[in-house]
Amino acid sequence: YPFLKEIWKSYTFEEDPKETDDKINLFSICNEHSMYKHEPSEKEKYACRKLLKNWKLLRSIQRSSSDQNEWCKNINNWLYYEINPYILNDDNIHSILGKAQRIFSYMLNEKYCSFTPLNVNHQPKELNKLRIFNENISTFNEILGKKSFDNYCSCINFVKDCINIYKNIKTKHCSTTIGVNDQRTCEIVNTFDIYYRGYLNNDIKIQEKLPDLSSTTDINVNIEKCMSQSNAKEVGFAQGDRSDSSILSTTPAETAGKTVPTAIGTIAGVSSVLALLYK
């Protein structure tokens, strides 16, 4: 899902950790065998450095409660999507962040952001996709509403995958009595239901033929067909702009502004909605 890189980019999660920037000797934690219970590979140590680099970013400056909340949610989403559990497992991450907390506690941002693990028996990588949708709904509305040519197809594919994931996990873990171990999973599943039904733009659902969540049909998207249709629309928009320019007096910058849609919208406002749901 290439469009997710755009979300991570806004937080600089994807930037490489640089040893030269490690003035507080934070990365030395990644060389300790006790963090892994075995001799770590270079891949594990690199993942550890990237993890600590991003948590350090979160703690390096003072943040408002809403900003802290957004960062904390998305850093956990990034972590599960990019690293956990194929490189570092939950135990590794708890050990690394626990050791680093001694350093983080002296940094400007005193607000704590905990690692929020997902149930290993409930398809955590899939469950995390629902969590990403829930916590970035304004971004999904922005991309799908404006049909960004770079990110549109991967985004609509992600949403349709989420619908199938929702049905699968709800049936397995949240359709009958919810046990103690199912509570966090079912909270994510139920929140997806709320956001999909109530916050994903209805025009988008109609336009993309997105089904009701009670539908029993699996949803798939033909990426090649989607790309082909998007490219055709892009050509049509570009030709329309050239036609407009023959009638209206526009500057090159204005024309460019019309033909290159915004890829990612603001994520602001999600935290307030979640706070309302919590209440």
N, C-alpha and C positions, 0 to 999 in steps of 0.2 A: 504494500500500500504506500506508494511514493508520497501521497499527500500528507502522511503522518510526519515525514521529515520536515515539512513546513511548520508543523506545530512545535516539534522539538527545536527547530532552528530559532524560533522566537524566544526560546529560553537559553539558547546556545548549548543545549544538551549534547549535540553531536560533535562539538569541537573537541579535538584531541587534547588529552592532558599533557601539559608541558612540565618537564622536570625543573626547568629554569624558573617557573612560576611558583614552585613549591617552597616558599620562604619559611614555612612553619614545620617543615619536615613531616608533612602529613603522609606522603606517599610511602614512607618507610614501613608503614603498617602493612603494605601489600607484599612485603618480602617475608613476613613472619609466617612460618609454617603453621602456627597454632590457629591462624585464621581459617585454614582449609582442612586441617587434620591430615595433611599429606604435603609432599613437596609440590608447590604450585607450578603450573606451567606458565610460560610467558603470556599466553592468552588469558589465563586467570588473573595474573598480576596486572595486565593492561586493563582488564575489565574493572578490577578493584580501583585502579588509579582514576578511571573515568567516573566511577561511582562516587569516589571521594571528591573529585573535582566539582561534580555537580552539586553535591551536598554542601560543599564549601561555598559555591556561588549563592546558594540559598541563605547561608548564614553570614555572608560577608557584609551585607548592608541591612540597615533597619527597614522593616517592611510593615505596611498596614496589615491588619488582620485579614482583610479580603485578599490582598496580594499574596500573603503568606499561605493562605488556604489554597489558592490557585496553583502556586508553585509546588506546594507539598503534594497535592493530588497528581499533578502532571509529572512530577519527578518519579512518583511511584508507578504511574502508568508507563513512562519511558523505561523504567528499570525492568518491569515485567516483559515489556515488548522486546527490548534490545538485549537484555542480559540474562535475566532469570527465566527458567531454571537450567538452561543448557550450558551456561558457563559458570555462574555462581548460584548455588542453591540458597534456600531460605536461611539455613544455619550459617553459611558463609557470610551472608549479608548482615545478619544480626551480630555476628562476631566483629566484623569490620566496622560497622557503624557504632557498636558499643565501645570499641577501643577509640574510635575517632571522637566520640562525644566529649572526652576529656579535653580535647583541643578545641572543639566547636564551642564549648561552654564559655570560652574566653573571647569569642568573636562578637562583633557589633550586634548581630541579630540574636537575641536571647530566646526567641520563640522556637520551641522544639518541633521538629517534623519527624514523626516516627515512620518506620517502614511498615506498611500495611500488607502483610502476606495474604494470599488467597489460598483456599483449601486445595491441597495437592491432589485430592481425590475428585475434584469438581472441574477438571479441565481448565486449570488456571490461565493458560495462555488465551484460551477462548473467552473465558469469563472476563479477562482484562479488556478485551475488545468492547464488551458492553460498558465497562467502566469508562473507557476512553470516550465512547459516544455520549454517555451521561454527562461527563464533565467538560465537554466541548461542543455543546449543542449549537451555540451561536456560530461556531466555525462551520459546522455541517450545513446550516441554513445558508451561510454566506457562499460556500463553494457550490452547493447544488442550486441555489437560487440564481447565481450569475453564470453558471456553467463554465467555470474556469477551464480553459482548454488543457492546461498542464495537469490539473488535479481532479477534474470532474469524474473521469471514468473509474479511477481507483477509489474515489470517495463513494460513489454510488454502489460499487462492488462491495465496499466495506459495510455499508448500511444493509445491503441485502444479505451479506454473510451474518451480520448481527441478528437479523430477523430469524434466520435458521438456528443460530446459536441459542437465542432466547427460547425458542420453542423446545429445543433439545434439553437444555438445562432445567427449564421450568418443569417439563414432564418428569425428569429424573429425580429432581431434588426439591421442588417447590409446589407440587400439585396436591400433595396430601399433608399430613401432619409434619410441621417443620421442626426438626431436631435442633439441639444446641449447635451442632457442627454445621448446620445448614443456614444459620441466621444471616451471616454476612453475605453468603452467596445469594440468598433469596432477596436480601435488601437491594443488591445490585440488579438482580433480575426484575424486581418490581419497580425500581427506579427507571429502568429502561422502558418498561411499559408506560410509565407516566410521561416520560420525555418524548417517546415516539408518538404516542397518541395526542399529547397536549402541546408539545413545543416544536416538533418538526413541522415546518410550513405545510399546510394542506395542499397548496398549489403544487408543491414538489411531489407529494404523494400521488396526486392525480396524474401529473405529467409523466412520472416515472412508473406508473402503474404499481406502486408499492402496495402490498396487500394489508389487510387487517391482520393483527397479530393472532387472531383466532383461526386464520386460514390454515389448512392442513397441507398445502402445496409447498414443496421446497422451492426456494427462489434462487435463480442463478442469473448471472449477467455475462453476455458475450463481450469480452473486453475488446477484441479486434473490431467487432461491429460498432461498439460504442465509440472507439477511437475514430473509426471511419466517419461516423455521423457527426462527431464533434469537429473533425477536420473540415467536413463539408460546411458546417455552420460557420466555422472560422473564416472560410473563404467568402461565404455569403456576407458576413459582417464586414469584412475588409472591402468587398466590392461596394457595399452600401455606403461605407465611409468615403470612398473615392467619389461616389455619385453625389454625396452631400457636399463634398468640397467644391464641386463645380457650381453649386448653387449658393452656398454660404461661404462667407469669407472666414476661414479658420486658419490658425497657425499650425505649423507642423507638430508642435507640442500638444496642441489640443486634439489633433487627429490621432496622434499616438495614444493619447489618454483614452480615446474612445475604443481603440482596437485592442488594448491590452487590459483585460479585466483584472481586478484585484483578486489575488489567489487566496489570501487568508484574511479573514476579518478579525475583529477584536474578540477576545474571549471574556471581556469584562461583562459582569452581570450574572454570570453563572453561579457564583458563590452566593449571591443574594437569593437566587431561586432555590438553591439547595438548602439555605438556611430556612426559607419559608416552608419547604417540604418537611424539614426536620421538625419544625414547630408543629 
